[in-house]
Amino acid sequence: MREERFYRVLRVIGLAFFTLITAFPLYTVVISSIKPLGDVQSAFHWIPSRITFEPYVQIWSTVPLAHYFINSAIVCVSATVISVIVAILAAYAVSRYRFFGRDPFRLTVLSTQMFPGILFLLPLFIIFVNIDQTFGVHLYGSRVGLIITYLTFSLPLSIWMLVGYFNSIPRELEEAAMVDGSTALGALFRVLIPVSLPGIVAVAVFAFMTAWGEVLFASVLTTNATRTLAIGLRDYASQSNVYWNQLMAAAIVVSIPVVAGFLALQRYLVQGLTAGGVKG
């Protein structure tokens, strides 16, 4: 009994310690975003001497944050929608049918997660430039090019996650629908997709978050017209000054869509990730 209490206290202390470590950067960001610039550039104080919300107003005029926001929204939502649709169809085929090349396809999808993303940066750049020179299709520096790039990240793992989720759902549900006269495609949309909603939501959240915070490829494959939020934040640093308070305020504003979506879909996300990780 005493030993059990000891481990309980030790667990509480450990969790409190890691919670403080996690919360400290967030607290620093929030506090710095409501300080005047001079106070942020001076020695750090836990309690701000003056509080101002001007940085939250100034962030929209210092840099074209609204333009970056639109670019990120278009690219990330498009990549998420396409990734979910393609992943559903591919995962359904892999989970429910036996066809030539099924196992090599699954192995190829999984093997793409073995390599760091930076390995694909130069090949994608060369491919986009060659397509532009050969076919006149402008992908480099465009939103379409960035959407295609993000699909290369999110699609393989999305397919793999949904295959595991579809495998956990009994085939009898679809067979019962087909006995009642539904086609295989009808059973997919009327039976399998509604039942698999937690897994699909998990895939959508994963695809959106991957694209929303991506920096490396966006810094190379975008221009001033197509720059996204993750890259636009660095514009708060000029050669003569760094607007730290505005940078922190912008970081909080940029995080709001992801945090709000995560909180709203948290229940589905946990169910989807758990079920998708059980069966492969």
C-alpha positions in Angstrom: 0.0 0.0 0.0 2.8 2.4 1.0 4.7 1.4 -2.1 1.7 2.1 -4.3 1.3 5.5 -2.8 5.0 6.2 -3.4 4.7 5.4 -7.1 1.5 7.5 -7.4 3.2 10.5 -5.9 6.2 9.9 -8.1 3.9 9.8 -11.2 2.2 13.0 -10.2 5.6 14.8 -9.7 6.8 13.5 -13.1 3.6 14.6 -14.9 3.7 18.0 -13.3 7.4 18.5 -14.3 6.7 17.6 -17.9 3.6 19.8 -18.0 5.6 22.8 -16.8 8.3 22.1 -19.4 5.6 22.0 -22.1 3.7 25.0 -20.8 6.8 27.3 -20.4 7.3 28.0 -24.1 3.6 28.6 -24.6 3.5 31.0 -21.6 6.5 32.9 -23.0 4.8 33.3 -26.4 1.6 34.6 -24.8 3.3 37.0 -22.4 5.6 38.3 -25.1 2.7 39.0 -27.5 1.0 41.4 -25.1 4.2 43.4 -24.2 5.4 46.6 -25.9 8.4 46.0 -28.2 10.9 47.7 -25.8 9.8 45.4 -22.9 10.2 42.3 -25.0 13.7 43.3 -26.1 14.8 43.9 -22.5 15.3 41.3 -19.8 12.6 38.7 -19.5 10.0 39.2 -16.7 7.5 36.6 -15.7 4.8 39.3 -15.0 4.7 42.1 -17.7 4.8 45.6 -16.3 2.6 46.9 -19.1 0.0 45.0 -21.2 -1.0 46.1 -24.7 -2.9 44.4 -27.4 -1.5 46.6 -30.2 0.7 43.8 -31.6 -2.5 41.9 -32.5 -3.6 44.9 -34.6 -0.2 45.7 -36.0 0.5 42.2 -37.3 -1.9 42.8 -40.2 -0.1 45.9 -41.4 3.5 45.1 -40.8 3.4 42.2 -43.2 0.6 41.0 -45.6 -0.5 38.4 -43.1 -4.0 38.2 -44.5 -2.6 37.3 -48.0 -0.4 34.6 -46.4 -3.4 33.3 -44.5 -5.4 33.0 -47.7 -2.5 31.2 -49.5 -2.2 28.7 -46.6 -5.9 28.1 -46.4 -6.2 27.4 -50.1 -3.2 25.1 -50.2 -3.8 23.2 -47.0 -7.6 22.7 -47.5 -7.0 21.6 -51.1 -4.3 19.1 -50.1 -6.4 17.8 -47.2 -9.5 17.2 -49.4 -7.6 15.5 -52.2 -5.6 13.4 -49.7 -8.7 12.2 -48.0 -10.6 11.3 -51.2 -7.6 9.5 -52.8 -6.8 7.8 -49.5 -10.3 6.5 -49.0 -10.5 5.0 -52.5 -7.0 3.5 -52.4 -7.4 2.1 -48.8 -10.8 0.6 -49.8 -9.2 -1.2 -52.8 -6.3 -2.5 -50.7 -8.5 -3.5 -47.7 -11.3 -5.2 -49.6 -9.8 -6.7 -52.8 -6.9 -9.0 -53.8 -5.2 -7.8 -57.0 -1.8 -8.1 -58.7 0.7 -5.8 -57.0 -1.3 -5.3 -53.8 1.5 -6.2 -51.5 4.3 -4.3 -53.4 1.9 -1.3 -53.3 1.5 -1.5 -49.6 5.2 -1.9 -49.1 5.9 1.1 -51.3 3.5 3.2 -49.4 5.0 2.3 -46.1 8.6 2.7 -47.4 8.1 6.3 -48.3 8.0 7.1 -44.5 11.5 5.8 -44.1 13.2 8.7 -45.9 13.5 12.3 -44.6 11.5 14.9 -46.6 14.6 16.9 -47.5 15.6 14.1 -49.9 12.7 15.0 -52.1 13.2 18.7 -52.2 15.7 18.9 -55.1 14.0 16.2 -57.2 10.7 18.0 -56.9 12.3 21.3 -57.8 13.9 19.8 -60.9 10.7 18.0 -61.9 8.6 21.2 -61.6 11.2 23.2 -63.6 11.3 20.5 -66.4 7.5 20.3 -66.6 7.4 24.1 -67.0 10.1 24.1 -69.7 8.6 21.1 -71.6 4.9 21.4 -71.3 4.5 25.0 -70.2 2.7 24.0 -67.0 3.7 26.4 -64.3 4.1 24.4 -61.1 7.2 26.0 -59.5 6.1 28.9 -57.3 2.4 28.1 -57.7 -0.2 26.9 -55.2 -0.9 23.9 -57.4 2.8 22.8 -57.1 2.7 23.2 -53.4 -0.5 21.2 -53.1 1.1 18.4 -55.1 4.2 18.6 -52.9 2.2 18.2 -49.7 0.3 15.3 -51.1 3.6 13.4 -51.4 3.8 13.7 -47.6 0.3 13.1 -46.4 -1.1 10.6 -48.9 1.1 7.6 -48.1 0.5 7.7 -44.4 -3.2 8.5 -44.9 -3.6 5.4 -47.1 -1.8 3.3 -44.5 -3.9 4.6 -41.6 -7.2 4.1 -43.5 -6.3 0.5 -44.6 -5.8 -0.4 -40.9 -9.1 1.3 -40.0 -11.1 -0.4 -42.9 -9.6 -3.8 -41.9 -11.1 -3.4 -38.4 -14.6 -3.0 -39.9 -16.5 -6.3 -40.6 -17.1 -7.0 -44.3 -20.6 -8.3 -43.4 -21.8 -4.7 -43.2 -21.1 -4.0 -46.8 -22.3 -7.5 -47.9 -25.6 -6.8 -46.2 -26.0 -3.6 -48.1 -25.1 -5.3 -51.4 -27.7 -8.0 -50.6 -30.3 -5.2 -50.4 -29.3 -4.1 -53.9 -26.5 -1.6 -53.3 -23.4 -1.7 -55.5 -19.9 -1.9 -54.1 -19.4 1.8 -54.6 -22.7 2.5 -52.9 -21.8 0.3 -50.0 -18.6 2.3 -49.7 -20.3 5.7 -49.5 -23.4 4.6 -47.6 -21.9 2.1 -45.1 -18.2 2.0 -44.9 -17.5 5.8 -44.9 -20.0 6.7 -42.2 -18.8 3.9 -40.0 -15.2 5.0 -40.6 -15.7 8.6 -39.8 -13.3 8.7 -36.8 -10.5 7.3 -39.0 -11.2 9.7 -41.9 -11.3 12.6 -39.5 -7.9 11.5 -38.1 -6.5 11.4 -41.6 -7.9 14.8 -42.5 -6.4 16.4 -39.3 -3.1 14.8 -40.0 -3.0 16.0 -43.6 -4.0 19.5 -42.6 -1.5 19.9 -39.8 1.3 18.5 -42.0 0.6 21.1 -44.6 -0.2 24.0 -42.2 3.1 24.0 -40.4 5.5 23.0 -43.2 8.4 25.3 -43.7 11.2 23.7 -45.7 9.4 23.1 -49.0 7.3 26.2 -48.8 10.5 28.3 -48.5 11.9 26.9 -51.7 8.8 26.2 -53.9 6.9 29.5 -53.3 7.3 33.1 -54.5 6.2 36.3 -52.8 2.7 35.9 -54.4 2.2 32.3 -53.1 4.1 32.6 -49.8 2.3 30.7 -46.9 2.0 31.6 -43.2 4.8 29.5 -42.0 7.2 31.4 -44.2 5.5 34.7 -43.8 6.2 34.9 -40.1 9.9 35.5 -40.8 9.0 38.8 -42.4 8.6 40.3 -38.9 12.4 40.2 -38.7 14.1 42.9 -40.8 17.8 43.8 -41.1 17.4 46.6 -38.5 14.9 45.1 -36.1 12.9 42.1 -35.0 9.3 42.7 -34.0 9.2 40.0 -31.4 5.9 41.0 -29.9 4.2 41.0 -33.3 5.9 37.7 -34.2 4.5 36.1 -31.0 1.1 37.5 -31.6 1.1 36.3 -35.2 2.2 32.8 -34.1 -0.8 32.7 -31.8 -3.2 33.8 -34.5 -1.7 31.3 -36.9 -2.1 28.5 -34.4 -5.8 29.2 -33.8 -7.3 27.2 -36.8 -5.2 24.1 -35.9 -5.9 24.3 -32.2 -9.6 24.9 -32.7 -9.9 22.0 -35.2 -8.0 19.7 -33.0 -10.2 20.5 -30.0 -13.4 20.1 -32.0 -12.3 16.8 -33.5 -10.4 15.4 -30.6 -12.8 12.6 -29.9 -12.7 11.3 -33.5 -9.0 11.8 -33.7 -8.2 9.5 -30.7 -10.6 6.8 -32.0 -9.2 7.0 -35.5 -5.5 6.9 -34.5 -6.1 4.0 -32.1 -8.1 1.8 -34.5 -5.8 2.6 -37.4 -2.8 1.5 -35.3 -4.1 -1.9 -34.3 -4.4 -3.5 -37.7 -2.2 -3.0 -40.8 
